[in-house]
């Protein structure tokens, strides 16, 4: 049994808390908003982010960050990418001085620095002894919380840390593979959200399965090109945090990124869509980072570029698809 603090009481943090409780760990779930925490304690439901799932009485829910971080074997950061740095700094100030195992379940790239969560973590904790693991893959919180079989990957530069997370999280409904390619696993989890926005746009406009299959396949090609240029291994993107997460995020009714694209395809503006959402769609911010990284590494990413134009430059969805379909003829080459 491990002592585990989960920082972030959104849908994913809550679902992971339930998974870890079933594995007989001592779990503390931290929420930033006191009123939200009080409501969860009182009602034993996370009505805002994960409705319909009862929270066991043994789940300790707190607004006290020190309680959530002190004397913990594992700290799970389950927060949006734009808040990750600030939360990591708060965790550093609140936690005790002993070595820590930090697990990020965040799928994004910081806009201002173009850093991955691993890079932010090591920068924030530069004077501490910490191991970093990213946990990623096709894993909608709504299904994990209902014990629907799910497989993910835990990646770390420390094989011991990856195995520790694998053992802590794994059960008959939640299978965890270990991996060493942190860069590839993080990029796969972040960049697939951009392609999911494109897939949603196709749904909203009314295109068919042929269109979406092409987007998913060619989207994976450009994710892989950028990932390899940034030091990732090509085959990582054929795995759970690449192909697996891309498929589920482009297809699922639970996908917030696909939903954003679908609403835009139906004629809404980006701001109208975001104003109506409670949870964060990481793909919107990641589109900015992905385009900046493509420019930095001189990588061709036509789908990502068109998503950017639709989101931020008011290009019509149909015009964007037409532009993609009428590009110069190419050879399909994954080599």
C-alpha positions in Angstrom: 0.0 0.0 0.0 1.3 3.5 -0.9 0.4 6.9 0.3 -0.7 8.9 -2.8 -1.7 12.5 -3.2 -3.7 13.5 -6.2 -3.5 17.2 -7.0 -6.6 18.2 -9.1 -10.2 17.2 -8.5 -11.3 17.3 -12.1 -12.7 14.3 -13.9 -9.4 12.6 -14.5 -8.0 13.2 -11.0 -11.2 11.9 -9.5 -11.3 8.8 -11.7 -7.7 8.0 -10.8 -8.4 8.4 -7.1 -11.1 5.7 -7.5 -8.7 3.4 -9.3 -6.0 3.8 -6.7 -8.5 3.3 -3.8 -9.6 0.0 -5.4 -5.9 -1.0 -5.3 -6.0 -0.4 -1.5 -3.8 2.6 -1.5 -4.2 5.5 1.0 -5.4 8.3 -1.3 -5.9 12.0 -0.7 -7.7 14.0 -3.4 -6.9 17.8 -3.4 -9.2 20.4 -4.9 -8.3 24.1 -5.4 -11.9 25.4 -4.9 -13.0 25.1 -1.3 -16.7 25.2 -2.2 -16.3 22.3 -4.7 -14.3 20.3 -2.1 -17.0 20.8 0.5 -19.7 19.8 -1.9 -17.9 16.5 -2.8 -17.3 15.8 0.9 -21.0 16.4 1.7 -22.7 14.7 -1.3 -19.9 12.1 -2.1 -20.3 13.0 -5.8 -18.2 15.1 -8.1 -21.2 16.6 -9.8 -19.2 19.3 -11.6 -16.7 17.1 -13.4 -17.7 13.4 -13.0 -21.5 13.2 -12.4 -23.1 9.8 -11.6 -20.1 8.2 -9.9 -20.3 7.9 -6.1 -17.2 8.7 -4.2 -16.4 6.1 -1.5 -16.4 7.2 2.1 -12.8 6.3 2.5 -11.7 8.8 -0.1 -10.1 11.7 1.7 -11.0 14.9 -0.1 -9.2 18.1 1.0 -8.6 21.8 0.2 -5.4 21.6 2.3 -2.4 21.2 -0.1 0.0 20.3 2.8 -2.2 17.4 3.8 -2.3 16.2 0.2 1.5 16.4 -0.3 3.1 15.5 3.1 4.5 12.0 3.6 3.3 10.8 0.2 5.1 8.1 -1.8 3.5 9.4 -5.1 2.2 12.8 -6.1 -0.1 12.8 -9.1 -0.5 16.2 -10.9 -3.9 16.1 -12.7 -4.2 19.7 -13.8 -4.5 21.5 -17.2 -1.2 22.3 -18.9 -1.6 26.1 -18.6 -1.8 25.7 -14.8 0.8 23.0 -14.4 3.8 25.2 -13.7 2.0 27.2 -11.1 0.6 24.1 -9.4 4.0 22.4 -9.4 5.5 25.5 -7.7 2.7 25.4 -5.0 3.3 21.7 -4.5 7.0 22.2 -4.1 6.4 24.8 -1.4 3.8 22.7 0.4 5.5 19.3 0.4 8.1 18.0 2.8 11.7 17.7 1.8 11.9 13.9 1.2 12.5 12.6 -2.4 9.3 12.4 -4.4 7.8 10.5 -7.3 5.9 13.0 -9.5 3.3 11.5 -11.9 1.9 13.9 -14.6 -1.3 13.0 -16.2 -1.4 16.3 -18.1 -1.6 16.2 -21.9 -0.4 19.5 -23.2 2.6 21.8 -24.1 3.2 25.1 -22.3 2.4 27.9 -24.8 5.0 30.4 -23.5 8.0 28.1 -23.3 7.0 25.2 -25.5 8.0 22.9 -22.7 6.6 19.5 -21.9 5.5 18.7 -18.4 8.6 16.7 -17.7 10.7 19.7 -18.6 8.6 22.0 -16.4 8.8 19.6 -13.5 12.6 19.3 -13.6 12.9 23.1 -13.8 10.6 23.7 -10.9 12.1 21.0 -8.7 15.7 21.6 -9.8 16.9 21.7 -6.2 14.9 18.6 -5.1 15.4 14.9 -5.7 12.4 13.8 -7.7 11.6 11.1 -10.3 9.2 12.0 -13.1 6.7 9.7 -14.7 4.1 10.5 -17.3 0.9 8.4 -17.4 -0.9 8.6 -20.8 -3.0 6.7 -23.2 -6.6 6.2 -24.4 -8.3 6.8 -21.1 -11.5 8.8 -20.8 -12.2 9.4 -17.1 -15.9 8.6 -17.5 -15.0 5.0 -18.6 -12.2 4.5 -16.1 -14.5 5.5 -13.2 -17.0 2.9 -14.4 -14.3 0.2 -14.5 -14.4 -0.2 -18.2 -11.2 -2.0 -19.3 -8.5 0.6 -20.2 -4.8 0.4 -21.0 -2.3 3.2 -20.6 1.5 3.7 -20.5 3.8 4.9 -17.7 6.9 6.5 -19.2 10.0 7.6 -17.2 13.7 7.9 -17.7 14.0 5.8 -14.5 12.9 2.2 -15.2 12.4 1.8 -11.4 10.0 4.8 -11.2 8.0 3.6 -14.2 7.6 0.1 -12.6 6.6 1.7 -9.3 3.8 3.6 -11.1 2.9 0.5 -13.1 2.5 -1.5 -9.9 0.6 1.2 -8.0 -2.0 1.8 -10.7 -2.5 -1.5 -12.4 -5.5 -3.7 -11.8 -7.8 -6.1 -13.8 -9.6 -3.1 -15.3 -6.7 -0.7 -15.6 -3.7 -2.1 -17.4 -0.4 -0.2 -17.3 2.6 -0.7 -19.7 6.0 0.8 -18.9 8.1 2.8 -21.3 11.3 4.8 -21.4 10.4 7.4 -24.1 9.0 10.2 -22.1 9.3 12.7 -24.9 7.3 10.5 -27.3 4.7 9.6 -24.8 4.1 13.2 -23.7 4.0 14.5 -27.3 1.7 11.8 -28.4 -0.7 12.6 -25.6 -0.6 16.4 -26.3 -0.6 16.6 -30.1 -3.4 14.1 -30.7 -5.8 16.7 -29.3 -5.1 19.0 -32.2 -6.0 16.2 -34.7 -9.1 15.5 -32.6 -10.3 19.1 -33.1 -9.9 18.5 -36.9 -11.9 15.3 -36.6 -14.6 17.1 -34.8 -14.7 19.8 -37.5 -15.3 17.1 -40.0 -18.2 15.7 -37.9 -19.7 19.2 -37.6 -19.5 19.9 -41.3 -21.0 16.6 -42.1 -18.1 14.8 -43.8 -17.9 11.0 -43.5 -15.8 8.2 -42.2 -13.5 8.3 -45.1 -12.5 11.9 -44.2 -12.0 11.2 -40.6 -9.9 8.1 -41.3 -7.7 10.2 -43.6 -7.3 12.8 -40.9 -6.4 10.3 -38.2 -3.8 8.6 -40.4 -2.2 11.7 -41.8 -2.4 13.4 -38.4 -0.4 10.5 -36.9 2.2 11.0 -39.7 2.7 14.7 -38.8 2.7 14.0 -35.0 5.4 11.4 -35.6 7.5 13.8 -37.8 7.5 16.5 -35.1 8.1 14.0 -32.3 11.1 12.4 -34.0 12.6 15.9 -34.7 12.3 16.6 -31.0 14.1 13.4 -30.0 11.3 10.9 -29.6 11.4 7.4 -31.0 9.2 6.8 -34.1 7.6 3.5 -32.8 6.3 5.2 -29.7 3.7 6.9 -31.8 2.4 3.5 -32.9 1.6 2.8 -29.3 -1.0 3.7 -26.7 0.0 7.3 -26.3 0.2 7.7 -30.1 -2.2 5.8 -32.2 -4.3 4.6 -29.3 -5.0 8.0 -27.8 -5.4 9.5 -31.2 -8.2 7.0 -32.2 -10.2 7.4 -29.0 -9.9 11.2 -28.9 -11.0 11.5 -32.5 -13.9 9.1 -32.2 -15.3 9.3 -28.7 -18.5 11.1 -27.5 -16.5 11.9 -24.3 -13.7 13.8 -26.2 -13.8 17.5 -25.4 -11.4 18.3 -28.2 -13.6 16.5 -30.8 -16.6 18.4 -29.4 -14.9 21.8 -29.8 -14.2 21.0 -33.5 -17.7 19.6 -34.0 -19.3 22.8 -32.7 -17.1 25.0 -34.8 -17.9 22.8 -37.9 -21.5 23.5 -37.2 -20.9 27.3 -37.3 -20.1 28.4 -33.8 -17.1 30.6 -33.0 -14.4 29.3 -30.8 -15.3 31.7 -28.0 -18.9 30.6 -28.1 -17.9 27.0 -27.7 -15.4 27.6 -24.9 -17.9 29.8 -23.0 -20.3 26.9 -22.9 -17.8 24.4 -21.5 -17.0 23.5 -17.9 -13.9 21.4 -18.6 -10.7 22.3 -20.5 -10.1 21.2 -24.1 -6.3 21.0 -24.2 -6.2 20.9 -28.0 -7.0 24.6 -28.4 -3.9 25.8 -26.5 -1.8 22.9 -27.9 -2.6 24.0 -31.4 -0.6 27.2 -30.8 2.3 25.3 -29.3 2.3 22.7 -32.1 2.5 25.3 -34.8 5.3 27.1 -33.0 7.2 23.8 -32.6 6.6 23.0 -36.3 8.1 26.3 -37.2 11.0 25.9 -34.8 11.9 22.4 -36.1 11.0 23.1 -39.7 8.5 20.3 -39.8 5.6 20.2 -42.2 2.3 19.8 -40.3 -0.5 20.8 -42.7 -3.5 19.5 -40.7 -2.2 21.3 -37.6 -1.7 24.5 -39.6 -5.3 24.4 -40.9 -6.7 23.8 -37.4 -4.8 26.9 -36.3 -6.3 28.9 -39.1 -9.8 27.7 -38.3 -9.5 28.3 -34.6 -7.7 31.6 -34.6 -7.8 33.2 -38.1 -11.5 32.6 -38.9 -10.8 30.3 -41.9 -13.9 28.3 -42.8 -13.8 24.6 -42.1 -14.8 23.7 -45.6 -12.0 25.9 -47.0 -9.5 24.3 -44.7 -10.5 20.8 -45.9 -10.4 21.9 -49.5 -6.9 23.3 -49.0 -5.7 20.0 -47.6 -7.3 17.9 -50.3 -5.8 20.1 -53.1 -2.2 20.2 -51.9 0.4 19.0 -54.3 0.6 15.3 -54.9 2.8 13.4 -52.4 4.3 10.0 -51.9 3.0 8.3 -48.8 6.4 7.6 -47.1 6.7 6.7 -43.4 10.4 6.0 -43.8 
